[in-house]
Amino acid sequence: MVWVYIKKCIFAELIKNRDMITVKVNPQYITDHVGRKMSVVLPIKDFKSIMEQLEELEDVRLYDEAKKSKELSIPIDKAFEMIEAKRK
């Protein structure tokens, strides 16, 4: 069993006091003729868990990037109103 650590930014509003996301995985290794690890096989459950965590990290990164930006932000309700108004 191996623990995969995915480092992330602090996202204080949603994730308090966590510097890491941990995912417990049970990999199997495919080796070459001299025993060097060449590939990893994961149970689909582990793979999906890792992918979900990576997607969450991407959301956090985009949020952090947007917060640092000097661009005008629009509340989501107002954005939906604007979109609906354009559809009519």
Secondary structure, 3 states (H helix, E strand, C coil): CEEEEEECCCECCCECCCCEEEEEECCEEEECCCCCEEEEECCHHHHHHHHHHHHHHHHHHHHHHHHHCCCCCCCHHHHHHHHHHHHC
